[in-house]
Amino acid sequence: MNRKTPFVIATRGSALALAQAHATLADARAAFPGVEFEVRIFKTTGDKMQAASLSGADPTLPKGLFTKELETALLSGEADIAVHSLKDLPTELPQGLVLGATAPRADVRDVLVYRDAGVPGSAAPKDSEWSPGQRARRGFAPGLSIAKLPKAAEIATSSTRRAAFLQGSRPDVIVTAIRGNVGTRLRKLASESTADATILAAAGMVRLGLFIAPKSRLTLDPRLVSGHGHEAPPEGLLATVLEPEEVLPAVGQGAIGLEIRGDNADARELCAALNHANTFHAVTAERAFLRAVGGGCNSPIAAYARVVGHRLHLRAAMLKDGRWHRGESTRVVREAEPLGVQLAKDLGLA
């Protein structure tokens, strides 16, 4: 790569987006030490809609809530690559743009986060916070799971996928909406919400420096160096990792996607250096499944692919017309896209 101007990395301004952008920046500098790189922040439509529920249940919401402004910057030449949480990136990209690369995938699992019954005051609302008819705020012992939730437990999530899996195994569970970034949701759970728990992506938590210590305690990762800049979670929160067999991940969960303009030679060169092939093949299969079943639909959809030897194994599920369609299939790694499309057809979804 030989250029006289800085190579611009576009990102949203949230703590998680910035963590992902700066991880990409570090990798880019290591691969091309003679090139000047710059991270540039863009505010997206989704960032401006703090009061809206972005669960996917509202068909009037525009597509690409967290990507459109970054894509505009790519198309105009204002940015060279855009860094996304891949699960936010629509399967149909604007003409001229492509998914150029993926970083090595982080933990794909979800995490159940809840208040600690053993921390004094963590589950008791202040008098000033209380309103008539409001349910009592309660805490739990370490190791809480979906199966161990009390009857009619209230879980805060704006993900239709997570809500569907929860209510599939626990029909008595009450799901309520929650908005905001990871830090906001943790603060709400700790001191504002009367919900019993919330569910977050493990990958996002790890990238924000969060760590599940012994006895399920949620804390900052003790391995972080001084001056890391990560925000400590509120006191009195516990967390339990949920395995994919219990809650299948979202398409692209845990993966960072690098979107580029297809005719940008420098961006293609960077992507070739940074791409993690196994992750790219896996998410290609997942995104092909999502596109085949109708990527813009509002039904809960989950898919998780992984490379095993020379083959790619894909598991997927979709709740449609009141029943789950689940299945799995495998092909050689180079047939990632046909794998996703064929599984959708095998399940009668395409």
Backbone hydrogen bonds, N-H to C=O, Kabsch-Sander energy under -0.5 kcal/mol:
donor,donor_aa,acceptor,acceptor_aa,energy
7,F,36,E,-3.1
8,V,6,P,-0.6
9,I,38,E,-3.4
10,A,8,V,-0.6
10,A,81,I,-3.2
11,T,40,R,-1.9
18,L,14,S,-2.7
19,A,15,A,-2.0
20,Q,16,L,-2.2
21,A,17,A,-2.5
22,H,18,L,-2.6
23,A,19,A,-1.6
24,T,20,Q,-2.0
25,L,21,A,-2.4
26,A,22,H,-2.2
27,D,23,A,-1.9
28,A,24,T,-2.6
29,R,25,L,-2.6
30,A,26,A,-1.8
31,A,27,D,-1.9
32,F,28,A,-2.4
35,V,32,F,-1.9
37,F,35,V,-0.5
38,E,7,F,-2.5
40,R,9,I,-3.0
40,R,38,E,-0.5
42,F,11,T,-2.8
44,T,42,F,-0.6
46,G,65,L,-3.2
48,K,44,T,-1.2
48,K,45,T,-0.6
49,M,45,T,-0.7
49,M,46,G,-0.7
50,Q,48,K,-0.5
52,A,49,M,-1.4
54,L,52,A,-0.6
61,L,58,D,-1.6
67,T,64,G,-1.5
68,K,64,G,-2.3
71,E,67,T,-2.4
72,T,68,K,-2.3
73,A,69,E,-1.6
74,L,70,L,-1.7
75,L,71,E,-2.6
76,S,72,T,-2.0
77,G,73,A,-0.7
77,G,74,L,-0.9
78,E,73,A,-1.5
79,A,73,A,-1.7
80,D,8,V,-2.3
81,I,8,V,-1.8
82,A,259,E,-2.3
83,V,10,A,-2.6
84,H,82,A,-0.5
84,H,257,G,-2.5
86,L,84,H,-0.7
86,L,255,A,-2.5
87,K,252,G,-0.5
88,D,85,S,-2.6
89,L,86,L,-1.4
93,L,91,T,-0.7
97,L,94,P,-2.2
98,V,260,I,-2.5
100,G,98,V,-0.9
100,G,258,L,-2.4
101,A,258,L,-1.2
103,A,256,I,-1.8
106,A,254,G,-2.7
110,D,242,L,-0.8
111,V,200,L,-3.0
112,L,240,T,-3.1
113,V,111,V,-0.6
113,V,198,T,-3.0
114,Y,238,L,-2.3
115,R,196,D,-0.7
116,D,236,G,-2.7
117,A,115,R,-0.6
117,A,140,F,-1.9
119,V,116,D,-1.3
122,S,119,V,-2.1
129,E,126,K,-1.5
130,W,126,K,-0.7
130,W,127,D,-0.9
134,Q,131,S,-2.1
140,F,115,R,-2.7
144,L,141,A,-0.6
149,L,145,S,-0.6
149,L,146,I,-1.0
153,A,150,P,-1.4
155,I,153,A,-0.6
155,I,174,I,-3.0
156,A,197,A,-2.9
157,T,155,I,-0.7
157,T,176,T,-2.6
160,T,55,S,-1.0
160,T,158,S,-0.6
163,A,159,S,-2.4
164,A,160,T,-2.2
165,F,161,R,-2.2
166,L,162,R,-2.6
167,Q,163,A,-2.6
168,G,164,A,-1.5
169,S,165,F,-1.6
170,R,166,L,-2.6
173,V,170,R,-2.1
174,I,153,A,-3.2
175,V,173,V,-0.5
176,T,155,I,-2.4
176,T,174,I,-0.5
185,R,181,N,-2.5
186,L,182,V,-2.2
187,R,183,G,-2.2
188,K,184,T,-2.5
189,L,185,R,-2.3
190,A,186,L,-2.4
191,S,187,R,-2.3
192,E,188,K,-2.2
193,S,188,K,-3.6
196,D,154,E,-2.4
197,A,154,E,-1.3
198,T,113,V,-2.2
199,I,156,A,-0.8
200,L,111,V,-2.2
202,A,109,R,-2.8
203,A,107,D,-0.8
205,M,201,A,-1.7
206,V,202,A,-2.5
207,R,203,A,-2.4
208,L,204,G,-1.1
209,G,206,V,-2.0
210,L,205,M,-2.6
211,F,219,T,-3.0
213,A,211,F,-0.9
213,A,217,R,-3.3
216,S,213,A,-0.8
217,R,214,P,-1.0
218,L,237,L,-2.4
219,T,211,F,-2.7
219,T,217,R,-0.5
221,D,209,G,-3.1
224,L,221,D,-1.8
228,H,225,V,-1.0
237,L,234,P,-0.6
238,L,114,Y,-3.4
239,A,216,S,-2.4
240,T,112,L,-2.5
242,L,110,D,-3.1
243,E,241,V,-0.5
246,E,243,E,-2.1
247,V,243,E,-2.2
253,Q,250,A,-2.2
255,A,252,G,-2.0
257,G,84,H,-2.3
257,G,255,A,-0.5
258,L,101,A,-2.8
259,E,82,A,-2.5
259,E,257,G,-0.7
260,I,98,V,-2.5
261,R,80,D,-0.6
262,G,96,G,-3.2
264,N,261,R,-2.1
265,A,263,D,-1.1
268,R,264,N,-2.2
269,E,265,A,-2.1
270,L,266,D,-2.3
271,C,267,A,-2.6
272,A,268,R,-2.1
273,A,269,E,-1.4
274,L,270,L,-1.9
275,N,271,C,-2.2
276,H,102,T,-2.7
277,A,275,N,-0.7
280,F,276,H,-2.4
281,H,277,A,-2.6
282,A,278,N,-2.2
283,V,279,T,-2.7
284,T,280,F,-1.8
285,A,281,H,-1.8
286,E,282,A,-2.0
287,R,283,V,-2.9
288,A,284,T,-1.9
289,F,285,A,-1.9
290,L,286,E,-2.3
291,R,287,R,-2.6
292,A,288,A,-2.2
293,V,289,F,-1.9
294,G,290,L,-0.7
294,G,291,R,-0.5
295,G,291,R,-0.5
297,C,294,G,-2.5
302,A,317,A,-2.7
303,A,249,P,-1.4
304,Y,315,R,-2.9
306,R,313,H,-2.1
308,V,311,R,-3.2
311,R,308,V,-1.8
312,L,331,R,-3.5
313,H,306,R,-2.8
313,H,311,R,-0.5
314,L,329,S,-2.9
315,R,304,Y,-2.1
316,A,327,G,-2.5
317,A,302,A,-2.6
318,M,325,H,-1.8
319,L,300,P,-2.2
320,K,318,M,-0.7
320,K,323,R,-2.6
323,R,320,K,-1.6
325,H,318,M,-2.6
326,R,324,W,-0.6
327,G,316,A,-2.1
329,S,314,L,-2.2
331,R,312,L,-1.8
333,V,310,H,-1.7
335,E,332,V,-2.0
336,A,333,V,-0.8
339,L,335,E,-1.8
340,G,336,A,-1.7
341,V,337,E,-2.2
342,Q,338,P,-2.7
343,L,339,L,-2.1
344,A,340,G,-1.7
345,K,341,V,-1.8
346,D,342,Q,-2.9
347,L,343,L,-1.8
348,G,345,K,-1.7
349,L,344,A,-2.8
350,A,344,A,-0.7
